[in-house]
Amino acid sequence: MKIHWCGTGLSAIPGLRRLLEGGYPVVVWNRTVEKAEAEVGDLTSDIRAFSLEAVTEALEPGDIAVSMLPADLHVPLASACLQANAHFVCSSYVSPEMAALDGAAKEKGLSLVNEVGLDPGIDHVFADDLVARLRALAPEAPEVSFTSYCGGFPKVANDFRYKFSWSPLGVLKALRSPSRSLKDGQELHVARPWDAITPYENPLPGGEVFEAYPNRDSVPFIAQYGFDESWQVKDFVRGTLRLGGWATAWEGLFREIETLTGPGGDARLREISDGLWDSHAYDEGEADRVVMFVRLTAEAQGKPVFDQAWAMDASDRPEGSAMGRLVSVSVALAIEALVAARLVPGVVTASNAADPLFAEDIRSEWLSEVEEMSDVLERIDFLG
């Protein structure tokens, strides 16, 4: 069995080094071999030039392919794994094309593991923990509200209120995407994030206020998180946090992005991305910060019966950025569980009510690891 780790960008290195230092049989693949050698050459000499064809040819039954690659390569690599009777791991959201591979993976007893990074990933584990606690309390037909927010930004704020650790194009595309969430029991559809920015106060001491907005489609996660059918869901949103002042700093950018359409608009978006990468990329050694707050509340017969949150705050360390550490070490944890045959077959994520990837014992291990990676990790009970 070999682990084929594909991609050695900034968000890949801490987890990759963890596996190499742990003695796992890892083959490192990267488009530029020299860049990978600079990052992990002190730990391995098995570093190869990446191409989908080369990895496909190298895969053997029982191997694991890890995609830290652009999103358009996840499904092709997962499909190659199915053909080779190998497993697959990545941190990204499950796409419809990936979900379509579930039956074939189960039939072959293979795990195609997704959503095991930071967001999605760690947020799922926090949500699972809170849902399990509310289920144990077993209130009768409660009205519940759920929020999950995550953000990454420079530890020392700049005038732009943000910096990029990889190509800005993904962030810009996300700003053009609509979102769906629940507010006051009704679906809330937002065409652009800047149409729904609200203040969000850090529940940890200090009174810091962020800017929050809903992201993607939150509604399917009600089922994925295993909400009981008797729960009346009032509010449910998964979203993004930015530093205070972000909307003002980006206002001109928002105005241009909303005018872009068609191939010409896509070309202009790439131009904007290149410009932002030149002017607002992280400097070498510059400290970053990641925050995440996942909260679940419930009322029964008009009285609060549950109100708890996981609050995480993490900063850059000598071994790597907070973002890189939280994303890639989380991926490494999933790989370690897969090697130990602790995961179920099929297309699975860090939270799935039907096919739970992390049973309670694995979730506890994950939480302990997250605590080690964080400056602050607290489960707050607002009802005391």
N, C-alpha and C positions, 0 to 999 in steps of 0.2 A: 504494500500500500504506500502510495506517495501523495503528498499534498502539493498540488500545482497552484502556487500563489501567483496570480496574474495582475500586475500593476503595482508600481512602487511609488505612487504619488505621496503627497504630504500626509494624507489621511490614512496611509497604509502601513507606515513603518513601525510604530510601537507594537502592534499586534503581530506583525511578521517577525520582528526580533524576538518576541516572546516565544513563538513556536520554535524558532531556530535555537534559542538558548535552552529551550526545554527538550532538545534532542529529537524533535519530530522530523521525519524524512521529508523535507521541503525542497521542491524545485521552484526557483524564482524565475518568473518570466516578466520581461519589460521590453517595450519597444526600443529603448536606448539602454543597452547593457551597461554602459559606463555609469549611467545615473544610478542604476540598481547596485552596482559594485561600490559606489561611493556611500550608499546607505547601509548595506549589509554584507559587503565583501569581506569584512573582518570575521564574519560568522559562517560563510559558505562560499564555495567556489562554483556551485551548481547554479549558475545564472545564465539564462538563455534568452535569445532575441524572440520577442513575442510575435506570433501571428496565430490566428485562429486555426489555420491548417496545421501549424507545427504542434500546438497544444493537443489538437484532436488526434494527431498521429501518435503522440506520446502517452495518451490516456490508456490505462489498463483497468480491468475489472477491480472494483473495490477502491480505486483512487478517489480523491476529492479535488475538484477544481474550484478555486476561489476567485471570484470576479471582483476586483477593485478597479474595474474598467468603466468606460462610458456606458450609459444605460442601454444603448442600442446593441451592445455585445452580450448582455446577460442571457437573453433567450437563445441566441445561437450557441453559446458555450454550454448552457444547460441542455440543449438538444443534443450536442455532441456527447455530453456525459451520459445521456440516456442510451445512445447508440453504443457506447463503450462499457455500459453497466457500471458507471462511476457516479459518485455523489457530487452535489453542487452547493456552493454557499456564496451569498452576497448580502450586502447590507441594504439594498434598495427595496422600494415598494414592489409588491407583486403586481405585475401587469396582466391584462387579460390573456396575453399570449403565454405568459408563464403559468397562469392558473390552468390553462388548457392542457398542460403537461401532467397534471395531478394524477389522472387515471393511469397513464403509462408508467409513472414513477412508482405508484403503489403496486402495480402488477409486477414490477421488477424488484420490489423491495428496496427502492432507492429513495434517498432524502434529497429534495431540492429545497434548500433552506434559504429563506429571504427575510428581510426586515429584522436583522440582528445587529444593527449598528447602534447609533445614538438615537436618532429620530428619523425613521422608525427603529425601535429596538429596546433601548433602556426605558423609553416611555411606556412601551407595552408591558414590561415587567412591573413598573410602578402601578400601572392601571390594574393588572391582574391581582396584585397584592391588595389594593384597596377594594376591588370587587369581591375578593374572597373574604375580606373582613366584614363587609356589609352583608354578604350572604350568611356568614356565621351569626350575625346579629338577628337575622330573619325578621325584620319588621313587616307588618302586614300592609301590602299594596302601597309602598312608599312612593313619593314623588321625588325623583332624583335629578341631580344636575352634575355634569362632568365637564371639566376643562383640562386640557393638556397643552402646555405652551413650552416651546424650546427656542433658544436663540444663541447664536455665536457671534462675537464681535471683539474688537480690540480691547484689551484690558485697560489701556489708557485711551479714553475716547478722543477721536479726532473730529474735525469740523464736519466731515462727511458722515460721521456716526456709524461707520462700517469700514471693513477691509475684506479683501478677498484672498483666500488661501488656494484657490484654483480658479479656472476660467469663469468669469462673471456671467457667461452665457446662460448657464442653468438658472441662476437667480433671476435674470431678466425674463427668461421664458416663464418662470413661475409667476412673475408679476403680471403676465398676460393671461393667466389661467383663472377661470371662475372657481368659486368654492361653494360648498353646500354644508350647512350645519343646522342645528336646532336652536331656536330661541323662543322662550315662552310657549313651548309645545308645538311650534310651527316651523316648517322648513324655512331657512334663511338662505337665499341665493344671492351671491355677491359676484358681480362681473369682474371687478378688479380689487385687489387687496386694499388699495388706498381709499376705497369707498366705505370701508368698515373698520378703520383703525380706532381702537379704544385704549384708554389707560389701563395698566395692570400693575398693581402694587406688589412688590416683592414681599412674600409672607415672612421672610427672615428679618431679623432686626435691622433697622437702618432706614426704612421708609422709602427706598429707591422705587421710582416709578418708571416702568417700561411702556413701550407702545406695542399693542398686540393686534393681530388680525387673523381671521380664519384662513386655513390652508387646505387646498384640495377638497375631497369629499369626505367629510367626517362621518356621515350617517352609517356606512357599512360597518364601522368599528363598534357600533352598539352590539351587534351580533358577535363580532369577533372577540370582544371583551367578555362575552358570556353574561350580559345583563339578563336578569330573570324576567320572564314574560309578564310577571305581575307588577313589575316596576313601571311607573308612569314617568317617562323621560321628559323633563321640562326643557333643560338646556343640555346641549352636547356639542362641544367644539374642540377640534384639534387645530392648533395654530402656531404662529411664529411670533417670537418676541424680538423687538429691536430697541436700541437705546432711545431714551427720550430725546426728542428733537430730530429723529430720523425722517419723519414725514416732511418736515420743513426743508431739511437738507436735500432731500430727493425730489422736491416738488417739480422742478424743471424736467427732471428725468421722467417722472410719471406722465407729464403732459405730452412729451414726445412719444413715449411708448404707446400711449393709447391711440395715436394716430397711425401707427404702423400696421400695414396689412399686406398680404400676398408675398410673392417672392422678393419684391423690392423691400418690403418691410423686414423680412428675414435677413436680407443682406445688410440693411441699416442696423439691425439689432447686433449683428456680428461686429460691425464697425464700432458700435458703442461699447460692446464687450471688450474689444481690443484696447480701446482708449481707457476704460476703467481699469483694466489689468495693468496698464502702464502707470496710471496715476494713483491707484488705490489698492495695490497688492501689499500683503504683509512684507515688511522689511525682514531681512535675515535676522533671526533671533528675537524678533518682536513678539511680545507676550500677547496671547489671546485669552479669551474667557468664554465659557459656556454656562448657561443657566437653564434649568428645567424645573417646571412646577406642574405637578399632576394632582388634581383635587377632585374629590367625590363627596357630594353632600346628599342627604336624604331627610325628608320630613314625612311623618306619619301622623294622621289625624291633626294636622296643623302644627305639630311640634317637631323641632329638630331632633333627630335621633342619631345622625351620623354626619360628621364633617371632618374629614382628614385629608392631608395632602403630603406628598413627597416633594421636598425642596432640595435641589442640588445646585451647587455653585462650584465650578472647577476652573483653574487657571493653568497657564503654561508651566511646564517643569523642564528640567534639563534633558529628560529623555524624550521630549517632544511636546507639541502643542496640545492644548486641552482637547480640541476637536479631533486631532489625529489619534490621541490616546483613547478617547471614549468610543470613537467609531471602530478603530481597528482592533483594540483589545477585546471589545465586545464580539467582533467577528471571530477572533481567536478562541474565545470561550465557547462559542457555538461549534467550532471545529473540534475542540477538545472533547466536547460532549458527543459529537458525531463519531469520532475515533473510538470512543468508549462504548459505542452502540447504545447510547441512552436516548436517541431521538427516533421518532416514528417515521415511516416512509411516506412519500407523497410531497406535495408542495406545502410546506409548513412555515410558520413565522414564529416570532418570539411570543405571540399571543394568538391563540386560535381555539375557540370554545370546542370545536369538533375534534380537532387533532392537536391537543396541547403539546407544544414543543418543550416547554419548561414545566415539568411537574414541580410540586411545592419544594422538594429538596433542591432541585436545580435552581429554582427562583431564589431560594435563600442564599445559595452559593453566589449567584449573580449579584445580588444586593451587597454581599460582603465585598466582592470585587469592585463594584461601583463606589463603595465607600472608600476603598483604598485609592481609587483614582480621583476622588473629589477633594476639594478643600473643605466643603461642608456638604453633608448629606443628613437630612433630618426627616423623620415622619412626624408631622405636626397634627395633634388632635385639638381642633379648635373648640371642642366641647369639654376638653379637660378630663 
